Each structure stands twice: as structure tokens, then as C-alpha cells.
Amino acid sequence: MCGIIGIIGRNDVAPLLLDGLKRLEYRGYDSAGIATLVDGKIDRRRAEGKIVNLDARLEKEPLGGLIGIGHTRWATHGGPSETNAHPHADERVVLVHNGIIENFQELRQELTAKGHRFETDTDTEAVVHLVSSYLADGKSPQDAVAATLQRLEGAFALAILFAGEDGLMMGARRGSPLAIGYGDGEMYLGSDALALAPLTQQICYLEEGDWAEISAEGAIVHDETGAVVERPVRQTAASGAMIGKGNFAHFMLKEIYEQPAVIGDTLHSLLNPWDQHVTLPELPFDLTDVSRITVIACGTSYHAGLVSKYWFEQIARVPVECDVASEFRYRAVDMAENGLAIFISQSGETADTLAALRYAKSQNQHTLVVVNVAESSMAREADAVLLTHAGPEIGVASTKAFTTQLTVLACLAVATARRRGMISDERSAAYCNALTEVPSRANDVLVHDEAIAELAEEVAAARDVLYLGRGTGFPIALEGALKLKEISYIHAEGYAAGEMKHGPIALIDDNVPVIVIAPSDDLFDKTASNMQEVIARGGRVIFLSDQAGVGRLGDIAAATIELPTVDAFVAPILYTIPVQLLAYHTAVLKGTDVDQPRNLAKSVTVE
């Protein structure tokens, strides 16, 4: 995933473009660049690495111009370097690109044969030369772009400027999001509303296949056939004030500490405080008729889906299949009649998940998305939407988005169970009461931050770490391992505790910390047995449990964190927080870039 911003302004736009790239840096930070038109001529500045390097370059070599585009890159084709950094240009065209051009090699060979010279290893440069070739043939910028789009295969968002066209910027999208912002005598283009938040709240989202002509007076939008179409201009809630770190050292830590509040906000959107029951928005399908649920997601969102599988099957008694989107979309599975497909994504733009959504719709499934961005592609294409209300999440390693996803899915499971008659009104109210307590109990968990920071010293010295859990604790073990890998670069694995004897126990020695997630639920005794097997082989156990669990087994663990006693139903939400903190503090001790870990981007909008 990369970040795009474009501005047609009334003053020099380079400072505003740079600020926009800083807001977009979570989308990619391998390299960055800005291009403007100065007296009709293309001028650009690029730098390898993070935005601060581009900022330093602009300090030495300022860039004028009232129209410009900027880009922050997450590399796909061609390694990170200044040469491969966007914007890419020739003497006629300069553009930025998010996505992958699948047929770039074919285009490159064709254009090279015509005399075009390529300077980079990227797929994007083929688009520059293709547009330029059409301009050389006498086509207008609009016709050149339209012809180019007909030739491109793959997923992309594009922002394009043309030498000599000081009042024209063009944008196009296919499979990758792009938004137009409306200002007072100014116009904007961005990968998402957050990029444009300080500039405007009036946003138009391009639909699949759209391309747009943008001038200072407004925008003309065309669909994939070239016909002029109207796209609604919406008021976005995104705010630039929402993305500051405050007094926290990192966005990730800030977002961990925001969890009590955003879980509460999410609950307020779904729980009726008067009768303690879940109140869902009106759905275009009947939950009582659903024959099967398919949950599809990637990464951390997939782990949220795994937790929901336990909830839906145990309390709603609906069979559930949970799959990673990148595998599901290629299996071409026949889906059940009256099936419900649930898609989970922080951004609502994840390429594999979006493709899986479209496949499910082709299979006549009811579709529901759990997303954090109301204006996202998934939210617009699904039959129904449940929002997580996490607010902007800037840290690449997801934290508050995950716990709010769990909160939404828990509410949905309770509502489904109640509507299907699988739980009584009294039991429904009990689940809701347990959910209502989560924000305050989450605050209680954060009290252990300092103790967890001390435990991180042992984890930071390890080469391998194991996470064990049973039931809903198993997906949390997977999530804990993922967090540690993402930001500390320590090898970690999450296992169902009962599977330890089937291989992982061979890894156990006193140099392998084992984090055991074990609330006092119906499976506690089983997990306790697995924990004792670890200890018997010299393993050092970091034990996460409640008062009853710590009272029984705390003495034999190397370290314990006592968490609040809560209903087992909501335990996975709360047990997530200490594994997030453990990963965070370990990464800080390792000296890694917590918010922008190597090789990762916030949302994967390419395959």
C-alpha cells in the first residue's frame, strides 16, 4: 500500500503536500516524493526512506508551484531507492501510483521498441510512458488517460499532472481507493479522507473504474465507459487533530491506551442501555434464516474472525467457516444457500478481502462487513455494515482496531443467538452486562503496564517465543505471536495449548519464554495441564490469568499477570491488551521502529 495526495491550490502547495504525506506515512515509508508544475514545467523532489528525508531535501531545495502531487511508497516492483521513488516522470507527464500494474512487462517491451527509455525498476514507469506516447500521438490529456486505462491490467490508483497544464490534475482508480476533496477555490486528491482531513471534510469517493478531471473549479468524473457520472459529495468525520501522538512515545502505545474509550464508543453504537440488549442497525436479511456463516479476513482481522467462530457456534449455534481471504478467494468454494459472509477489515480496502467479498456476492451470499472506515470500498459494496468506531489507527500493528472488531463481533453473536432463540432474554442481558464492563476492566488491565514492561526484558533476549491458549484464548495466542513478530522481529508462534505435544514441545527449554493465556473458564484445567508440561521441561512460563487462576498456578510460573475476573465470553477482548503491551515494550527494548516496522504497511491494497 502506498499513499497519494494531490492539490490544486492558490499558494505554493509543496508544504501542504508534505504535511499530507506525513499523515499518509502509515501507508508506506520506503521512499517519498513530490512533484509540482512551475511555469508549466515538471519539477520534483524525491528521497529514499522516510518522510523526514524528503523534508530535509525540500529544506535545501524548495519547490514552488500551485499544483502538485505527492507519494509515500511501500515497495512492490523495484527496491526502495530514490530512483524508484514516485513521482515518476518524463518531459510530458508526471504521476504517482498505488497498486500493481500486472502487464507492465508487456507494456515496457512495447514502449522500449518505440524508443522510450526506462530509468527505474518499477511497474509504474510503464504508465508514464504509455500516457506520454498517446500525448505524442496528438491526443489530449483526457483522451490519453482514457486510452491508457484501457490498456492497464491490475489494481491501481493514479494521480497525474501534465506539462503545460497548470490547471489540470487527473485521478483514476481500479481496485485501490481514491478520494476527491472539495475546497474553496482549491481541489484535492488523496488515498483516503485522513490525508485530506485538515484541508477539507467535503469528500467524493471514486467508484471502481472511475477517472476524473480535476480543476480549481471542481471535478468531472467519468465511469469506466467514459460517460460523465455524478458521485455524491459527503461530509467526512476525519480530523487531522485525531492523529497526534499526544504525550505518548509512539502511536501504538497511544492506541493501546485508547482502547477503553473506543471499546466504549463501539458498545454505545450497538448496546441499548435501557434494556441491556444489542440493537443492530436494520439488516437487509433475516439472521434467523442464516444457514451458515463464513468469516473472511487477513492478518489481525482474521484472528478476530477466529474468536467470533467460537462465539457464533457456541451461543448462536450456527456453523461457521473462518478463512484467510487470500486462500478463500482462490478455492472457488460453493457457498451455502442463505449463507452469511462476514468480512473484517480495519481499512475496508484490503485487496484480498475485497475480492472475496465480490466472490461471495456472486454466490448469492448475504454480505456484512466489520470495518473502521465508513466510506471504504467494502462498506460501500456490502449489504450491511457494522462500524468499529476505533478512530484513525496510525500504528501499523493493529491494536484498538482489533479489540473493537471483537466488540462488534461479540455484539453480533449475542444478537444472532437471541433472534434465533438460542439464548433467553436473561442470558442475552447477562452477556450484554459483561460487555458493558469491558471498558472499565480494560482500564484495570492497563494498570499492569509497568509490570509488563519489566517482563519484556526477558522476552527481548529470546530467539523464540511460544504463546499458548485454548478456546477463545487460542486466537489471542496467535495474535500475541503476530504482534511480537511484527514489531520486535522475534520469531514467535501461537498454538492451541492441546497441540503443544504434537511438535512445539520440542522447542521448550529455559531460553524459550512461553506465554500462557488462561482465564478461569471451562478449559482452564486443560490449559493448566499443558502449562505444567512446559514447566516440567524447563520452560519459563509467563502466566496470564485472573485471581482464581493465579491462586492455583501462579506459584509455579516464572511470572504472572493477574487480570480482572470477567465473564469468559468477554475474556478474549481483555486478554488481548497485555500481549499488545508485551510486544510493544519488547520492541522498544530491541530498538525497532514500533509504529513503522520494516517491510509492513497499514493496509495491503495489492495482492
C-alpha positions in Angstrom: 0.0 0.0 0.0 1.2 3.5 -0.8 -0.1 7.0 -0.1 -1.2 9.6 -2.7 -2.1 13.2 -2.3 -2.7 15.9 -4.9 -3.5 19.6 -4.6 -4.6 22.4 -6.9 -4.1 25.5 -4.6 -3.9 29.2 -4.5 -0.5 29.3 -2.9 2.6 27.1 -3.1 1.4 23.5 -2.5 4.6 21.8 -1.6 4.3 22.4 2.2 0.7 21.1 2.2 1.7 18.1 0.1 4.5 17.3 2.6 2.0 17.5 5.5 -0.3 15.2 3.7 2.4 12.7 3.2 3.2 12.8 6.9 -0.4 11.8 7.6 -0.1 9.0 5.0 3.2 7.6 6.1 1.5 4.7 7.8 0.6 3.5 4.3 4.2 3.2 3.2 7.6 4.6 4.2 10.2 3.1 1.8 10.6 6.4 -0.1 8.7 9.5 -0.8 8.5 12.4 -3.3 6.6 15.5 -4.5 6.2 16.9 -8.0 4.8 20.3 -9.0 4.3 22.4 -12.1 6.4 25.6 -12.1 5.7 27.8 -15.1 4.2 24.8 -16.8 7.3 22.6 -16.3 7.6 19.5 -14.2 9.8 19.8 -11.1 10.2 17.2 -8.4 12.0 16.2 -5.3 12.4 12.6 -4.1 14.2 10.8 -1.3 14.8 7.2 -0.1 13.5 6.3 3.3 11.0 8.1 5.5 9.3 11.5 5.0 11.9 13.2 7.2 14.4 12.6 4.4 12.2 14.3 1.9 11.6 17.1 4.3 15.3 17.7 4.6 15.6 17.6 0.8 12.9 20.3 0.4 14.6 22.4 3.0 17.7 22.5 0.8 15.9 22.6 -2.5 12.5 24.3 -2.1 9.7 23.5 -4.6 7.3 26.1 -5.8 4.1 25.7 -7.8 0.3 26.0 -7.3 -0.4 22.4 -8.4 1.3 19.2 -7.3 1.2 15.6 -6.3 2.9 13.6 -3.6 3.6 9.9 -2.8 4.9 7.8 0.0 5.8 4.3 -1.1 5.6 0.7 0.1 7.7 -1.1 -2.5 6.2 -3.8 -4.8 8.2 -3.7 -8.0 11.7 -2.4 -7.6 13.5 -1.9 -4.3 13.4 1.2 -2.2 15.6 3.9 -3.7 15.5 7.5 -4.8 15.4 6.3 -8.5 12.4 4.1 -7.8 10.6 6.7 -5.7 7.5 8.3 -7.0 6.5 10.6 -8.7 7.7 9.1 -12.0 8.0 11.4 -14.9 9.2 12.2 -18.4 9.2 15.6 -20.1 5.4 15.5 -20.7 3.8 13.6 -17.8 4.4 13.1 -14.0 2.3 10.7 -11.9 2.0 8.7 -8.7 0.6 5.3 -8.4 -0.7 3.0 -5.7 -1.2 -0.7 -6.7 0.3 -3.1 -9.2 0.3 -3.0 -13.0 0.2 -6.7 -13.9 1.1 -6.3 -17.6 3.9 -3.7 -17.1 6.5 -6.0 -18.7 4.5 -6.3 -21.9 3.9 -2.5 -21.9 7.6 -1.9 -21.2 8.7 -4.0 -24.1 6.3 -2.3 -26.4 7.3 1.2 -25.4 11.0 0.4 -25.4 10.6 -0.7 -29.0 9.1 2.7 -29.8 12.2 4.4 -28.4 11.1 5.1 -24.8 13.9 4.9 -22.2 13.2 3.5 -18.8 15.1 4.6 -15.7 13.5 2.6 -12.9 12.7 -1.0 -11.9 9.1 -0.1 -11.2 5.9 -1.1 -12.9 4.7 2.5 -12.6 7.1 3.9 -15.1 5.3 2.0 -17.9 2.2 4.1 -17.2 4.2 7.3 -17.5 5.5 6.3 -20.9 2.1 5.0 -22.1 0.3 8.2 -21.3 3.2 10.2 -22.9 3.1 8.1 -26.0 -0.6 8.9 -26.5 0.2 12.6 -26.0 2.9 12.4 -28.6 0.3 11.0 -31.0 -1.7 14.2 -30.6 -4.3 13.1 -28.0 -5.5 15.5 -25.3 -4.6 14.7 -21.7 -8.1 13.4 -21.1 -8.1 11.1 -24.2 -4.5 9.9 -23.4 -5.6 8.9 -19.9 -8.7 7.2 -21.1 -6.7 5.2 -23.7 -4.1 4.3 -21.1 -6.7 3.0 -18.7 -8.0 0.7 -21.4 -4.5 -0.9 -21.6 -3.7 -1.3 -17.9 -4.2 -4.7 -16.1 -4.1 -4.9 -12.4 -5.1 -2.7 -9.4 -4.3 0.9 -9.2 -5.0 4.5 -8.0 -3.3 7.2 -10.1 -2.8 11.0 -9.8 -1.4 12.6 -12.9 -0.1 16.1 -14.0 0.8 17.3 -17.5 3.5 19.7 -18.5 1.9 22.9 -19.7 -1.4 22.2 -18.0 -1.2 24.2 -14.8 -4.9 23.9 -14.0 -5.5 20.2 -14.6 -4.9 17.1 -12.4 -6.3 13.7 -13.2 -7.1 10.8 -11.0 -8.2 7.2 -11.7 -8.9 4.1 -9.6 -9.4 0.4 -10.2 -9.1 -1.8 -7.2 -7.4 0.8 -5.0 -9.2 3.7 -3.2 -9.0 7.3 -4.2 -11.0 10.3 -3.0 -11.5 13.9 -4.3 -11.7 16.7 -1.8 -13.6 20.0 -2.4 -12.3 23.3 -1.1 -12.9 27.0 -1.5 -11.2 27.6 -4.9 -8.9 24.6 -4.2 -9.2 20.9 -5.0 -7.6 17.9 -3.6 -6.9 14.2 -4.3 -6.0 11.6 -1.7 -5.7 7.9 -0.9 -8.2 8.4 1.9 -10.0 11.1 3.8 -7.4 11.2 6.5 -4.8 12.5 4.0 -7.2 15.4 3.3 -8.6 15.9 6.8 -7.0 19.3 7.7 -7.8 20.6 4.2 -11.5 19.7 3.7 -14.3 17.5 5.0 -16.1 17.5 1.7 -15.1 14.3 0.0 -16.2 12.4 -3.1 -15.1 8.8 -3.3 -14.4 7.5 -6.8 -16.1 4.2 -7.6 -14.5 1.2 -9.3 -13.2 2.1 -12.7 -13.8 5.8 -12.3 -11.5 8.5 -13.6 -11.7 12.2 -13.0 -10.6 15.6 -14.5 -9.9 18.0 -11.6 -9.5 21.7 -11.8 -9.7 24.6 -9.3 -13.4 24.9 -10.0 -14.4 21.3 -9.4 -14.2 17.8 -10.9 -15.7 15.9 -13.8 -16.0 12.2 -13.0 -16.2 9.5 -15.7 -17.1 5.9 -15.3 -15.1 3.1 -16.9 -17.0 3.5 -20.2 -16.0 7.2 -20.3 -19.5 8.5 -19.6 -19.8 11.5 -17.2 -21.4 10.5 -13.9 -22.3 12.1 -10.7 -20.7 10.8 -7.5 -22.1 12.1 -4.1 -20.0 14.6 -2.1 -20.1 13.5 1.5 -19.1 15.1 4.8 -16.4 13.1 6.4 -15.7 12.8 10.1 -12.0 12.5 9.7 -10.0 15.1 11.5 -6.3 16.0 11.5 -6.5 16.5 15.2 -7.2 12.8 15.6 -3.8 11.6 14.6 -1.4 13.3 17.0 0.6 11.2 19.5 -0.1 13.4 22.4 2.2 12.7 25.3 2.9 9.1 24.2 6.2 8.0 22.7 4.5 6.1 19.9 1.2 5.9 18.1 0.9 2.2 19.0 1.1 2.9 22.8 -1.4 5.8 22.4 -3.8 3.5 20.6 -3.4 0.7 23.2 -4.4 3.3 25.8 -7.3 4.5 23.8 -8.9 1.0 23.9 -11.2 1.6 26.9 -12.7 4.7 25.3 -13.1 3.3 21.7 -14.5 0.0 23.0 -17.0 2.1 24.9 -17.8 4.1 21.8 -18.3 0.9 19.9 -20.6 -0.6 22.5 -22.6 2.6 22.7 -23.4 2.2 19.0 -24.8 -1.3 19.5 -26.0 -1.8 23.1 -29.3 -0.4 24.3 -28.5 1.0 27.8 -32.2 0.8 28.8 -32.8 -2.9 28.3 -29.2 -4.2 28.1 -29.8 -5.9 24.7 -27.9 -5.5 21.4 -29.6 -3.2 19.0 -28.3 -3.8 15.5 -29.0 -1.4 12.6 -31.7 -2.6 10.2 -30.3 -5.5 8.1 -31.5 -6.4 4.6 -31.6 -10.1 5.6 -33.0 -12.2 8.5 -30.5 -13.6 10.9 -32.9 -16.3 11.8 -32.7 -17.7 8.3 -29.0 -17.8 8.0 -27.8 -21.4 7.3 -24.1 -20.9 7.6 -21.7 -18.1 8.4 -18.4 -17.7 6.5 -15.9 -15.3 8.2 -13.2 -13.9 5.9 -10.3 -11.6 6.8 -6.5 -11.2 6.8 -3.9 -10.8 9.5 -5.1 -9.5 12.8 -8.6 -9.2 11.5 -8.5 -13.0 10.7 -7.7 -13.6 14.4 -10.8 -11.6 15.3 -12.8 -13.8 13.0 -11.4 -16.9 14.7 -12.6 -15.7 18.1 -16.1 -15.0 16.6 -16.2 -18.6 15.3 -16.3 -19.8 18.9 -18.9 -17.2 19.8 -21.3 -17.9 16.9 -21.0 -21.6 17.2 -21.3 -21.8 21.0 -24.1 -19.3 21.7 -25.9 -18.9 18.4 -25.4 -22.5 17.3 -24.6 -21.5 13.7 -21.9 -23.4 11.8 -19.0 -21.2 10.9 -16.1 -21.4 8.5 -13.3 -19.0 9.0 -10.7 -18.5 6.3 -7.9 -16.1 5.3 -9.1 -14.1 2.3 -6.0 -14.8 0.2 -6.8 -18.5 0.3 -10.6 -18.3 0.2 -10.8 -16.3 -3.0 -8.9 -19.0 -5.0 -10.7 -22.1 -3.6 -13.9 -21.2 -5.6 -16.0 -22.9 -3.0 -19.7 -23.4 -3.5 -21.3 -21.4 -0.7 -24.4 -22.4 1.2 -27.9 -21.2 0.3 -29.0 -18.4 2.7 -25.4 -18.1 3.9 -24.0 -15.0 5.5 -20.5 -13.9 4.7 -18.8 -11.6 7.2 -15.7 -9.7 6.2 -13.5 -8.0 8.7 -11.0 -5.2 7.8 -9.7 -2.1 9.6 -9.3 -0.1 6.4 -12.1 -1.7 4.4 -9.7 -1.7 1.4 -7.7 -4.9 1.8 -7.4 -6.3 -1.7 -7.8 -10.0 -1.0 -10.7 -9.4 1.4 -12.5 -7.1 -1.1 -12.1 -9.7 -3.8 -13.5 -12.3 -1.5 -16.5 -10.0 -0.8 -17.2 -9.8 -4.5 -16.9 -13.5 -4.9 -19.4 -14.1 -2.1 -21.9 -11.7 -3.7 -21.6 -13.7 -6.9 -22.5 -16.7 -4.8 -25.7 -15.0 -3.6 -24.5 -14.7 -0.1 -25.7 -12.1 2.3 -22.7 -9.9 3.0 -21.8 -7.9 6.1 -18.6 -6.1 6.8 -17.0 -5.1 10.0 -14.8 -2.0 9.2 -13.3 1.1 10.8 -13.8 3.3 7.8 -17.4 4.1 6.9 -16.6 5.4 3.4 -14.4 2.4 2.5 -14.9 0.2 -0.6 -16.1 -2.7 1.5 -18.6 -0.6 3.3 -20.0 0.7 0.1 -20.2 -2.7 -1.6 -21.6 -4.9 1.2 -25.3 -5.4 2.0 -24.7 -4.3 5.6 -22.0 -2.5 7.7 -21.1 -2.6 11.3 -18.6 0.1 12.3 -15.9 -0.4 14.9 -15.6 3.3 15.9 -11.9 2.9 16.7 -10.9 6.2 15.1 -7.8 6.6 12.9 -5.3 3.9 13.7 -1.8 5.1 12.6 0.4 2.4 14.2 1.0 -0.3 11.6 0.5 -3.1 14.2 -3.2 -3.1 14.8 -4.4 -2.8 18.4 -7.5 -0.8 19.1 -9.0 -1.8 15.7 -8.7 -5.5 16.8 -10.4 -5.1 20.2 -13.2 -3.0 18.7 -13.6 -5.7 16.0 -14.0 -8.2 18.8 -16.5 -6.0 20.5 -18.7 -5.7 17.3 -18.5 -9.4 16.6 -19.4 -10.2 20.2 -22.5 -8.0 20.0 -23.4 -9.6 16.6 -23.1 -13.1 18.1 -25.4 -12.2 21.0 -27.9 -10.6 18.7 -27.9 -13.6 16.4 -28.3 -16.0 19.3 -31.2 -14.1 20.7 -33.0 -13.7 17.4 -32.6 -17.4 16.7 -33.9 -18.3 20.1 -30.7 -20.0 21.3 -30.4 -17.9 24.4 -33.0 -16.4 26.7 -33.6 -12.7 27.2 -32.0 -13.1 30.6 -28.9 -14.7 29.2 -28.7 -12.1 26.5 -28.8 -9.4 29.1 -26.0 -11.2 31.1 -23.8 -11.2 28.0 -24.5 -7.5 27.5 -23.8 -6.7 31.1 -20.4 -8.5 30.7 -19.7 -6.4 27.6 -20.7 -3.2 29.3 -18.0 -3.9 31.9 -15.2 -4.3 29.4 -14.1 -0.6 29.1 -13.6 -0.2 32.8 -11.9 -3.6 33.1 -9.7 -2.6 30.2 -8.5 0.3 32.3 -7.7 -2.1 35.0 -5.5 -4.1 32.6 -3.6 -1.0 31.7 -2.5 -0.7 35.3 -0.1 -3.6 34.7 1.8 -1.7 32.0 4.9 -1.2 34.2 5.0 -4.9 35.2 4.6 -6.0 31.6 7.5 -3.7 30.6 9.7 -5.5 33.1 8.7 -8.9 31.7 9.6 -7.6 28.3 13.3 -7.7 29.2 13.2 -11.5 29.3 11.3 -11.7 26.1 13.6 -9.3 24.3 16.5 -11.6 24.9 14.8 -14.6 23.4 15.2 -16.0 19.9 11.9 -17.9 20.0 8.7 -17.3 22.0 5.6 -19.6 22.3 2.1 -18.4 23.0 -0.5 -21.0 24.2 -4.2 -20.8 24.7 -7.4 -22.9 24.5 -10.8 -22.0 23.2 -11.0 -18.2 22.5 -7.6 -18.0 24.1 -6.1 -19.7 21.1 -6.7 -16.9 18.6 -5.4 -14.5 21.2 -2.2 -16.6 21.4 -2.0 -16.3 17.6 -2.5 -12.5 17.9 0.1 -12.2 20.6 2.7 -14.0 18.5 1.8 -11.9 15.4 2.3 -8.7 17.4 5.7 -9.8 18.6 6.8 -10.8 15.2 5.5 -7.6 13.5 7.3 -5.0 15.7 10.2 -6.8 17.5 11.2 -9.2 14.7 11.5 -12.1 17.2 10.3 -15.4 16.0 7.1 -16.3 17.8 4.3 -18.9 17.4 0.8 -19.2 18.7 -0.5 -22.6 19.4 -3.7 -24.3 20.7 -2.4 -25.5 24.0 -3.6 -29.1 23.4 -1.4 -29.2 20.2 1.8 -28.4 22.1 2.6 -32.1 22.5 2.3 -32.6 18.7 5.5 -30.8 17.9 6.1 -27.5 19.7 7.1 -29.1 22.9 10.4 -30.0 21.2 11.3 -26.3 21.3 10.9 -25.9 25.1 14.0 -25.1 27.1 14.9 -22.3 29.6 15.7 -19.9 26.7 12.1 -20.0 25.3 9.6 -17.9 27.1 6.1 -19.4 27.0 3.2 -17.0 27.4 0.1 -18.9 28.6 -3.3 -17.3 28.2 -5.6 -18.9 30.7 -8.7 -17.2 32.1 -10.7 -19.3 34.6 -13.1 -20.8 32.2 -14.3 -24.4 31.4 -11.0 -25.2 29.7 -8.7 -23.9 32.5 -7.8 -27.3 33.9 -6.8 -28.5 30.4 -4.6 -25.4 29.9 -3.1 -25.8 33.4 -2.1 -29.3 32.5 -0.3 -28.1 29.3 1.4 -25.4 31.4 2.7 -27.9 33.8 4.1 -30.0 30.9 6.1 -26.9 29.8 7.4 -26.2 33.3 8.5 -29.9 33.7 10.7 -29.4 30.7 12.4 -26.3 32.0 10.2 -23.8 30.2 9.8 -20.3 31.7 6.1 -19.5 31.8 4.6 -16.0 31.8 1.1 -16.7 33.1 -1.9 -14.5 32.2 -4.9 -15.4 34.3 -7.4 -14.0 36.8 -7.4 -14.1 40.6 -8.6 -17.7 40.7 -6.2 -18.9 38.1 -3.2 -17.1 39.6 -4.2 -18.5 43.0 -4.0 -22.0 41.7 -0.9 -21.9 39.4 0.8 -18.6 40.0 3.4 -20.1 42.3 4.8 -22.4 39.6 5.0 -19.8 36.8 8.2 -17.7 36.3 6.0 -14.6 36.2 2.3 -13.8 36.4 0.0 -11.0 35.4 -3.3 -11.1 37.3 -6.1 -9.8 35.1 -9.7 -8.8 36.1 -12.2 -11.6 36.7 -14.8 -11.3 34.0 -17.3 -13.5 32.2 -15.4 -15.9 30.0 -17.4 -14.6 27.0 -15.5 -11.2 27.0 -12.2 -12.6 28.3 -10.5 -12.6 24.8 -11.0 -8.8 24.5 -9.3 -8.1 27.7 -6.5 -10.7 27.4 -5.5 -9.1 24.1 -4.2 -6.0 25.9 -1.3 -7.5 27.9 0.0 -9.3 24.8 -0.1 -6.0 22.9 1.8 -4.3 25.7 4.3 -7.1 25.9 5.0 -6.8 22.2 5.3 -3.1 22.4 7.7 -2.9 25.3 9.8 -5.7 23.8 10.1 -3.8 20.5 11.1 -0.6 22.4 13.9 -2.6 24.2 15.0 -4.0 20.8 15.2 -0.5 19.4 12.9 -1.2 16.4 10.6 1.3 14.7 7.5 0.5 16.6 5.0 2.4 14.5 6.5 1.7 11.2 8.0 -1.8 11.3 10.2 -2.9 8.4 8.5 -4.3 5.3 5.0 -3.7 6.5 2.2 -1.3 5.6 -1.0 -0.5 7.4 -3.3 -1.9 4.8 -2.5 -4.3 1.9 -4.3 -3.0 -1.1 -2.3 -5.2 -3.5 -2.1 -8.9 -3.8 
